[in-house]
Amino acid sequence: MAPVAGVGMSCLTVRSRVRRGLRSAAFGIGMLVSVHNAAAVAHAQQQHVLIITGLGGEATYRDAFFGVAVLLHDVAKGKWNVADSSLIVLTEDAARDPKRFDGRATKEAVAEAFLKLARRAKPGDVVFVFLHGHGSGQGPESRVNLPGADPSAADYATWLSGFAQQTVVFVNAASASGDFARVLAGPRRVVLTATKSSVERNDTRFATYFVRGLSSGEADTNKDSKVSVLEAFSYAQREVVREYETDNRMLTEHAILSDSSLAATVAFGGRAVSSDPKVAALVAERQGLESQVAALRARKDSMTASAYEAELERLLIAIAERTQAIRAAGGTPP
Amino acid sequence: MSTRTLCSAVRHIVTSGSTGRWSTFRRALSIPACAMLLGAWCVDDVDRSSILAMAEAGQLEDAERAARAGGSPLVTTLGDVLVLRGRLRAADSAYEAAISGNAPLRRVADVGRAELSARRGDMADAFARAQRLVGAYERSSGDWTPEERVAAGRAYVLLGLRDARTARQALAAFDAAWAADRTLFDSQVRAGELLLEKYNAPDAKTSFEQILTVSEAHPRALLGLARVQEFEGSPEAMATVRKSLAANPALTPAHTMLARLQLEAEAYDSADVAVNRALAVDSSSMEAWALRAASAWFVGDSAKFESSRAAATALHPRPATFYATLAESAVRHRRYAEGVRWAEQAVVLDSGSVRALGVLGTNQLRTGAMEQGRATLERAFAIDPFNLWHKNTLDLLDQMKGFTVIERGRFVLVVSPEDAALMELYLLPMLEEAYDTLASRYAWRPDRPVRFEIFRRHADFSVRSVGLTGLGALGVSFGDVLAMDAPSAREPGSFNWGSTAWHELAHTFTLGSSDNRVPRWFSEGLSVLEERRARDGWGAQASVEFLAAYKAKMLRPVSSLNDGFVRPRYPAEVQFSYYLASLVSEMIEQDFGAASLPAMLRAYRDGFESPAVFARVLKVSGDSLDARFSAYMQKRFGTALAAIEAGEAPGDVRGPFVAAMREGAAQLEAGRKREAQLAFEKAQALWPEHRSASGPAWYLARLALERADTTTALTQLALITRAQETALAANTLEASLLDARGNDTALVKALERIIWMAPYDADLHAKLADAATRIGAHAVAVRERRAVLAIGPSDPLEARYELALALSKSGDAAAARREVLGMLETAPGFEKAQSLLLRLRSGTPPGGAR
């Protein structure tokens, strides 16, 4: 399993550790999910994905929830390369797509899925839980409507207690989901909810855009080929507002994010790392140049505009040339 | 007939008046002998209510005679009647006699004296008396009769001139009086008047309607209802105030309201008639003198103006309301700067007058004096926190602090940050083009930059324009200060924001070159005409309903076209009048030459009214112009007019064209497409120039598409899209067909038309950029790529990349390089941008980048 690549990190010390890791690793599989901190890069990090969609109630919602589950499954499997054993999809009707779906989203099945992932996850891994459906209740009793008994926010909090050493990203994209953020809050956890409170009970659009942000390149604001949780959240938030404005409707959902600092460091996607030493050297050079750009930006206020621009252009051209060279050598830029 | 029987008959007559049978009452009082009888025979029987009922019926002389005959018990009533007759000194004496003689209704007399003091400008005495009264009322209100409670309410109203909070107590007193005596209509009339004064039109209306339910022709209730209708912008106000005057021909405030409405309609002679009637009844009416002065000022009669001002000053040494009325009248005639000057005089005379401060502040804002306007309105609001106009406007000004101000030479664009980039991109270049066109046509230029405010919410635009929400307009021009809805303020396709801006800017030139004296019909007509000249398809076009109304003679002749705007007889008349006025302007230009239009504006500037303008500039009479216009209409719309008939009611249309359209719709509904096509083709043959988005061309285009006949569909769609400025669906369909055919030149034109209807679709701009690039219109492509960024695309970096690419293709390598460096500064790993940077550096054309 590949180590974490460091593209986008601002700390040079961390980056050098990553490069050492690159040299010693077994190659082949690219970076999939990265948590940009020193502790997380000390071992081969894995990601685990649990997708739960609830009862639709009517065809429109059944189809919408189905679509979100399918797309997210495909992104996790196809783009993030999540292992089958770490990808669990529970829906209202598992028979609708038995190749993708693992079972019916009952409370028991959900509990079992958490238990399964807890057994598999190692310290430093990332656990991504995506919950979508019709929400209700408030506080610890907030729920998403699943077949059979509906687990409460408190139930999810209990299940998440088994991931104390992992980074957890928990998304509740349902209506009335806001109180989940408070109930599930904890260290090394990012909780995203589609609404800011349990009072926002109208159907939500957050899930559509959040998943689109993860699956397309649109949310990748810095074009580093990875989409961080923060990027996906910001994208979804912006597009939800746009949709409501376009439709001339009052915005009835206000998504929230519990920890934007952590969310900025958890990213999905990325490209495979080449085993060719020549390519690896070029990649390292390019990363070094990118670090110089970051350092230059930090000094911007102390430089004249022309000096800054000249130096910036010099570095950017050098980066572009390294990219060309990496391509020419048959590699993929980071 | 015995004396007793006669008195009984008279009492019956008087009672019929007080209980609402006004027709019986008025008919009976028309018997000359009756008045004599009232005075000579029935003195003992005629009480206060009977006399007041006579006064309410306009029989003031008889009422005064009866009150005098009643001696000291009726001395307060005598004072009340004398006030209505404008005999203020005599009224003062009567009230004084009532107070000193401890007559019945002494408290009513006391408040009457307080009101007279206020009218003379002796506010200290007015407030002292009012304060004493309310003090006594608050100590022992339970002992007060219903009429005395009304007196207490009036005292609170007086105190409200300096402390608006007393309005609630006034209302409570009026309501208490009404609760105690359901026949005391005066309490409800005053409550309604106060509610309306405090901008609560719905409750005011309820008050007046309560009375009218019982007494359907109660003059003051009808007047109150007319005021509510005016407040709500209903065209029925004029008719209602006339009803009020029919019930009481001596109701001075009804005459002054009628005069004001006539002034607004620029019917100065009719306004004078109403003013003179008011003054004949009550020569102490400050409002009447002010309206007389306003009318004189509008027509340039300085002697009459000065005599009115002298009369006002004789009534009140510091006649602030006189100047406030003048200011309001000036503003209603779009003479905003002069309105500000009159209002300033009013404020000098009474710095605490909310009305004067309000009209001053509002119009300072309309003339671009933003900081002064805000300060003035804040002073007004500090005195009267109930004023909805002032509160709304101050709230909006707070909100506008966050607006972006773009200053570009001849324009100052004030726009919300969300729209700033888009407006700068589209609106400014178009306004520059319009400015040059209009300045050349009207040989006039504003002496300072034109301020253009654009609001994302229609309610905000409405507040900016009139202080309240609910204004139906899209834009407004105060001369060189303009305001309009942003495209986001309405549903996409519901209006064309380009033509709206052009229309409002045209007003700047027509108002300016006429020194703000152009009548509304001509200014609006020219603005609509300028819209049509600006771009193909912009501006109003002939509709079925318009032609039906014309044929049914439901539109005004040229000589009274202004009434179509200011005194519409049915809801659609204003809209029809816009188009009608534009046709009149077009006809004048065609028949009398291009120079005739600016020459007319100059004639208005020189103080001439429309008949004189027609005679001096066009050398024709109003009647002759009417005849010419009829001939013009017949020539221009003869075919269509033969195919259209008006139905019974406004909006009900018939005729062969309508029948063919209905036949087509019915056949379509039944699934008989061939028959439907024939019917629509017949309709089109009957009126070939018809271009409505729901007319035959639309149906024929759709039917052609169903036959996969794209050529015919495009031909039919073009008929609509070249003539209808808001045909979003037709343009969108046309664009998709052109796109599929690869006709990029036409596609670019179609997409550009759509942007003036619905500019917020980033995909649309991207599509236009692509098409423009394909035909080598790189400047358009660059603008469109900037538009995508202005809207806030889903993928901003990708949009910046496309912009850099377009800049590069347009030959602006330096701008492209700046854009690329800006992108890579934050996203150095963005590979496409890296490639572009290298190509720009090496001078390699970017053609293969996509």
Contacts between the chains, C-beta under 8 A, distances in Angstrom:
chain1	res1	chain2	res2	distance
A	7	B	829	6.5
A	217	B	795	7.0
A	217	B	798	7.7
A	218	B	794	4.8
A	218	B	795	4.2
A	218	B	798	7.5
A	219	B	795	8.0
A	221	B	796	7.0
A	221	B	797	6.4
A	221	B	827	7.5
A	222	B	797	7.6
A	222	B	826	6.4
A	222	B	827	4.3
A	222	B	829	7.2
A	222	B	830	7.7
A	223	B	797	5.5
A	223	B	827	4.4
A	223	B	829	5.9
A	223	B	830	3.7
A	223	B	831	7.5
A	223	B	833	7.7
A	224	B	827	7.1
A	224	B	829	4.8
A	225	B	829	7.3
A	235	B	794	7.1
A	238	B	792	7.4
A	238	B	794	7.6
A	239	B	794	6.1
A	242	B	792	7.3
A	242	B	794	7.9
A	245	B	488	7.4
A	246	B	760	6.9
A	248	B	491	6.8
A	289	B	828	7.6
A	290	B	828	4.9
A	290	B	829	6.7
A	293	B	824	8.0
A	293	B	825	7.2
A	293	B	828	4.9
A	297	B	825	6.7
A	309	B	821	6.8
A	312	B	821	6.1
A	312	B	825	6.1
A	313	B	821	6.0
A	313	B	837	8.0
A	315	B	828	7.7
A	316	B	821	6.6
A	316	B	824	4.7
A	316	B	825	7.7
A	316	B	828	6.3
A	316	B	834	7.3
A	316	B	837	6.1
A	317	B	837	6.4
A	317	B	838	6.9
A	317	B	841	6.3
A	319	B	824	7.6
A	319	B	828	5.4
A	319	B	829	7.7
A	319	B	834	6.4
A	320	B	834	3.5
A	320	B	835	6.9
A	320	B	837	5.4
A	320	B	838	5.0
A	321	B	838	7.2
A	323	B	831	5.8
A	323	B	834	5.3
A	323	B	835	8.0
A	324	B	834	8.0
A	324	B	835	7.9
A	324	B	838	7.1
A	333	B	829	7.1
A	333	B	831	6.2
A	334	B	829	7.1
